[in-house]
Amino acid sequence: MRKPLALAATVVATALVLAGCSSSTSSEDPADATIAIGSLYEPQNLSNTQGGGQGVTEAFNGNVYEGLYRLTDDGEVEPLLAESEEVSEDGLTYTITLRDDVTFHSGKALTSADVKASVEAVTAEDSQSARKSAFSVISGIETPDDRTVVFTLSQRSISFLYNLAYIWIVNADATDLTTTEDGTGPYTLDEWKQGSTLTLTRWDDYWGEPAANAEVVFTYFTDATAQNNALLTGEIDVITSIQSPDALEQFASNDDYTISEGTSTTKELLAFNDRVAPFDDPLVRKAIYSAIDTEKLLTSIWGDYGTLIGSMVPPTDPWYEDLTDVNPYDVDLAKQQLAEAGYPDGFEFTLDTPSYDPHPAVAEFLQSQLAEVGITVNINTISADEWYTKVFQERDFEATLQEHVNDRDVVWYGNPDFYWGYDDAQVQQWVAEAEQAATTEEQTALLTQVNEKIAEDAASVWLYLYPQIVVASSDLSGYPVNGLNSQFFAYDITKS
């Protein structure tokens, strides 16, 4: 049976969630309830290997699709479709035994062949999975019987089971997975009305504990104000992550709503294309960093919420350290660094900015701040689809704004082919050695060095760590409050 959902929020946040159980009565059986979830992140498609984006992770991860392992809401790795595993003494062979009572929504029984095909889909040449490079260590996958999968690695990978939690196990015979699904989770896809809603229905043949509600409807909004109004009018029951503190007062003063602040892993980045001038010069990047008053930015966007960070690493990662002083806000220093880099009069660049909140406001703030050191910022507002194609796929940009939601993603700076193009041989070596480490202590020490080096190089500007604020109707309980990797487990949500 599925383990109860673990929450790693603060004591206050936990108390708020518990307080979310309303004393009001309803003639409807909670098990028959429909849960309406408001989100700004509609999937691009329904595949995690073809650029579905964070929206498909939010809706499908753990709800429709499951992995061999699961990352709980507090970031712990626990078995899910895997019953057990054995690791060889040299760390190069992982033998995983599958549960024997799992079927896909199509009715087909889960076998090791499905696991093999699912991993190979992530590592395929045309895969757009952000975790693709993490599995380059796999040198072979064997399926000696239907319940056994044997992974052979070319080198030790201390994060291998953690990384497996990101792979959805999909029916190997399924087709057209950009618009349909065939997973093993507690919900099946009922209907996706693109531009509007995505509906999941409880699957009665689920191998584990059935979902506590009958149906989940993700309703998608293009701006935060419309989403907030939908919660006020009862069109939706919960907002997975509030995008502006200005919206909170209308809920804070109303007993019909519960506000919960959890733990976030979402970083707001000013990401440079480090391949192109002038951003191929660390001194230019550092000058831009020091020209930005990140504390003022955070306050202007989030008020008293959110956290300043000086690198890609949030406080919940094992290798976190406070590096906010590495590139301090100092306009005189910024001007000096620009002059040393050969740009005493500044320069001009285009900032590709996603059109959804809070990016436009952040872009305007940066435009104003950088003008003070002679840098002209031309804001080019683009949709999420355009960002994915133009920036992530084609690398056709100078600088961009983007939120990065995953934990432990500092390792992407060890991949020179990633969209921002940061290329440092020492960082690449440290990342590789960290993954081959025999102990978590060795891994932590090496990734701490990575953290310090990318901060010193200002590989990007890490503007702030988002707060994770969930606002829900007070008759709702059982929802996750932490913002780990965009996942939003819906199966324990109940409505009284």
N, C-alpha and C positions, 0 to 999 in steps of 0.2 A: 504494500500500500504506500501511497505517497506520504512522505514525511510532512508535518506541518510546516508552513512557511515561516522561515526565521527572519526577524527584523532586527536591524542593527542601528536603529535610530537612537536618539538621545532619550533619556527617561521621560522628558517632557513630551517629545514627539510620540513616544509609545503610549503615554497616558492619553494624549489627544486622540489617537486611533481608537483606544478602548472606549473613550468617551463618545466616539462616533456611533455607538449602538444606541439608537433612539429609544425612548420609552414609549413612543407612539405605537399603536396597534394597527394591524392591517388584516383584512380577511384573506389576503393572498398568501399562499404558502411561499416562504422565502425561496424554496427550491424551484419554484416556477417563475421567479422574477427575471426580468430583463434588466441588465445593467448597461446604462448608456455612458460611454466614456468619451470625453472631449479631447481632441488632440490636434496639434498643428502639423503633424508629421504623417501625411498620407504616403503609403508605399508608392514607389515608382513602378514596381511590379511585385510579384509574390515570390520571387526567388532570392535566396541568400547568396547565390553565386553569379547572378546576372544584374547586379546593381539595384536591388530592391530598396536600398537605403535604410535609415534607422526606423522608418515607419513600419516596414515589414517585420523588423526585429521586435518592435513594440507590440505589434498585434499578434504575431505568430510564434515567437520564441517561448517555449514552455506551454503555450496554449494550444497550438495546432501541431507544431513540430517539437520533437524532443531529441536530445543528444544522448550519447553513452553516459555522459556526466552532465551535471547541472551546476551552474553558479547560483547559489542562493542569493537572496536579496542583500545579504551582508558579505557576499564575495567568497564564501566558502565553496569548495568543490566537493560534491557528493555524487555517488552513483545514481544513475537513473535507469537507462535501458541496459547498462552493464550491471551484472550481478556481482562480479568479482574480477580482480586482475592479479596477475603475477608478473613481477619484473625480474629479469635476469640480474645476476650479480654485477655484470658489467654495464647494466643500464641500457642495453641495446635491443632487448627483446621484451615486448609487452604482450602477454597472452591474456585476452579479455574474454570472459564467459558472459554470454547474453542471458537475459531473462527468457524464460521459455513460455511465457503467457501473453506475449505481445502480438497484436495484429495491427495492420494499417487500416485506415478508414475505408479502403476498398475491400477489406476482408482478408487480404493476403497476410499470412503469418510472417513476422519479422525473422530474417535469417542473416547469417554472417555475410552473405553475398550482397545484401542491401547496405550493410555497413561499409563494405569494401567500395561499392559503387558510389556511396555518398562522400567518402573521403576523396576518391578519385575525381569526383565532380568539383570539389573545392580546389584540388591541385592541378586541374586541367589547364591547358595553355590559354583557353578562352575564359577561364574563371575570372570574375571580378571581385572575388572575396578579398576583403582587407586582410584576412588571416592567411592568405595563400602561402606566403613565404615562410610562415611558421612550420609548415609541414614539408618543407624541402628536405628535411632530415630523414623522411621515410624512404627506405630503399626497397622495401617489399611488403606486400600484404598477402597473407595466406589465410585460407578458410578451410581448415581440415575437416570441419563438420558444420552443421547449420548453426550451432550455438557458440562456436569458437572462432575468434579473429586473432591472428598473430601478426603484430606489427614489428618489422625489423628496421632498426634505425642505423643510419650511417655513422652517427655520433650520438653521444649522450644528449638528452633533451630534458632538462629538469622541469620544464613547463608542459610536458607532453600531455598529461591528463587534463591539466587546466585548459590547454588549447583545444583538446577534443570536445570540451564543453561547448565550443562555438560551432561545432559541426552538427547540422540537423540530419537526422537519419531519415532518408526518403526512400520510398519504394523504388527499387532499381528499374521496375517496369513502367513507372509513371512517365507521362509525356506532358508537354506544354505546362511546365510548372511556373511559368510567369503569370498565368491567369487562373490556374487550378492548383490543388494541393493533394497530397496523399501522405499524411503524417501519422503519428501514433498518439498524439496528444489528446487531452480531455475535450477538445472542441473540434468540430469540422467547420469548414467554410460553407456558409449558407449562400451569401450573395455579396458581391463587391460592386457597388454603384460608384464608379470612378468620379472623383470630384465631390463626393457626398458622404457615403457611409460604407463600412465593411462589417458584415454581420457574421458572428460565430455562434454555432448551436452546440449545446452539450451533446457529447457522443455517449450513448448509453452502453456501448460495448467497450468502453475504456478499460484498460488492464488494471488501473489503480483506483484511487478514491475518486468518485464522480465529482464533477464540478458542482459547487454549492448553489449555482444559479443555472437557469435554463438557457439563457442567451446573453450574448455580449454584443453590443453595437458600438463600434468606434465611429464617431461622427467627426468629420474633418473640417477645420476652419482655416481660412487664409489670413486671419488677423486675430490677435488676442482679445480685442474688445468684443467681437462677435461671440467668441468662445465664452467669455465671462458672462455675457448677457444670456447665453443659452443655459448656463448653470443657474442664474438667477430666476429664469422663467420655468425651470424644471424640464427643459428639453434634454439636458444631460444630467448625470448624477455625480460625476467626478471629473476633474481636470488633472491629467497626469503630471503636469509641471507648469506652474504659473510662470508667465513670461515677463511680468512687470509687478513691482511692489505696489504701484498705484492702484492696482485692482483689489488689493487685500482688504482695504478698509470697509468696503461694502459687504464683505463676508465676515470680517472680524466682529462687527457690531451686530451680527445676526445669529441667533441661536440655531437657526436652521442649517448652519454650515459648520464644518470642522476644518481647521487649518492645521496641517502637519508639516513640520520641517524635518527632512531626513538628510541623508548623506549623499553628496553628489560626486560624480567623477567627470562631469562635463566641463570642459575647458573652452573658453572663448579665445580664439587665436587670431592674431594678425599674422598670417602665413605668407612668407615671401617665396617667390620662385628663385631659389638660391643658385639656379643655373645661369641667370641672366644679370647683366649689369643694370644698376649698381649694386644689386642685392647679393652678388657673388662676393662682395667685400664685407667681412664681419664688422669692420669699423662703421660702415654705413648702417648696418642693421642695429648695432649698438647705439648709434646716434639717434635713430628713430625711437628705439626703446626709451632712451633717456629723455626724449622730447615729449613723452606721453605721461601725463599724471594719472596713473592707473587707479590710484585711490579715489581721485575725483570722478573718474569714469565710473567706477563701481558704484559710488554713492549716487551718481546721476541716473544710473540705470536701475539699481537695485535697492537704493536707500540703505537701510541697516543690514540687509541680507548679503550673502555671498562672501567670498574669501579671496584675498590677493595671493597669487602664487608667482614664483619666479622661474618656473620651468614647467615641463609637461606633466610633472608628477604630482598628483593630489595627495593630501595627508593620509589617505587610506592605503596607499601603496607602501610596501615594506621599505622601499628605498627613498622615501620622502625626506627632504630636509628643506628648511626655509632658505630660499635663495633670492628673496625679493630685493636684497640690497646689492646684488651683482650688477644690475643695470638700473641704478637709482634715477628717480625723476630729477633732472638737473639740466635746465635749458642751456646754461653756459657750457656745460660739458658736451651736450649734444652739438652745439655750434662748433666747438673745438674739434670734435671727432669728425664732423663733416668737412671741416677745412683740411684736416690731416689726410682725409680720404680723397681730397681733390675736388670737393664740392662746397667751396666757401659761400657760394650764393644759392646753395640748395639745388634742387632738381624737380622734375615733374614725373608723376607716375599715375597709372590707372589702378584703382582699387575695385575689383569685382566683388560685389556685395549681394548676398542673398536677400531676397525681397521681404522675407518674413522677420518678425520681431525676434530679438532686439537689434538685429544687424544694421538696419538703416540708421537708427539713432547712434549706434556705435561709430558707424562710418562718418557721420557728420561731426561727431566729437573729435575723431582722429584728424579729420580735415582741418578743423579749427586749430588744434594743437600743433600740428606739423607746419601750418602756415607761419607760426611764430619762429621757426628756424629756417624759413625760406623754402620749404618743400610744398609744392602744389599737388594736392590729391584730387584727381578726377574720379568721381564716384560713378561706377557703372553698375546699375542695379539689375540683377538677373534672377530668374526663377531657380528653384531647387533643381529642376531638370537641366537647365542650362548650366548651372554650376557643375553638376556631375559630368556633363559632356565636355564643357570648355576647360574646366580647371582640373578635375580629377583624371579624366581620360586623356585629353589632348594636351594637357600642360600648357595651354595657351593663355597665359596670364602673367602679370608682373607681381601682384600681391592680391590677397583675398582675405575675407573674413569667413570663419567657419567655426562651428562648435564641434568638438571631438568628445564623444561620449564614453569611450571605453576606459576601463582601468588598465594598468600595466602596459600602456601603449607608448611609453618612452622608447621602446625597442624599435619603433618605426623610423627613428632617426639613424638607425644602423642600416637602413635600406635606401641606397642612393637613387633607386628607381621610384620611390614614393613621390607623390605629386609635388611636394615642396623641394625635392632635389638636393637636400642637405647631404654633402659627400665628405666625410672625414674618415680616413683609414683607421685612426686610433679608436674612434667611436665604434666603427664596424667590428674591430677586433674585440673590444670589450663586450659588445652585445653578443658576439659569437661565443666568447669564453664564458659569459654569464649563463648562456643557455646550456653549456656543457658542464657547468659546475656540479660538483658532487654533493654540495650542501647548500641550503638556503642562505647560510651566512656568506658563503663565497659569492653566490649570485647577487645578494644584496650589496656587498662591497663593490662589485664591478658595476652594477647599474647605478650606484651612487656616483661613481666616477663619470659615467655617461651623463647623468643628470647635471653634474657640475660643468662638464665640458660644453654641452649644448647651451647652457645658460651663459657661460663665458663668451661663446661665439654668437650669442643672440640668434640662434638658428631660426627662431620665430619670436614673436612677441606674445607672451602668455598674459593676456589682459586680466583675466580673473577666472575664478572657479564659480560656476553658476551655483546659486542656492537650489535646493531641491524642495519645492513647496507644492504639496498636494492639497487641493481644496475639494471637499466632498460634501454632499448632502449629509446631514447629521444622522439620517437613518441608514447610512451605509457603514459597513465594517469589513475587515479582512483584506483591505487593499494594501499593496506595497507602498512604502513611503520613501524608499531609497532610489536614487537615480542611477543604478548600475547598468551601464551598457545599453540603455534605452529599453530594457526589458520591463514589461508590466504584466506580471502574473495575475490573471483575472479569476482563476478558478476557486479562490477562497472568498471572493467578495459576496456578501449577503446584504439584503435589503429588508429591514424590519417594517 
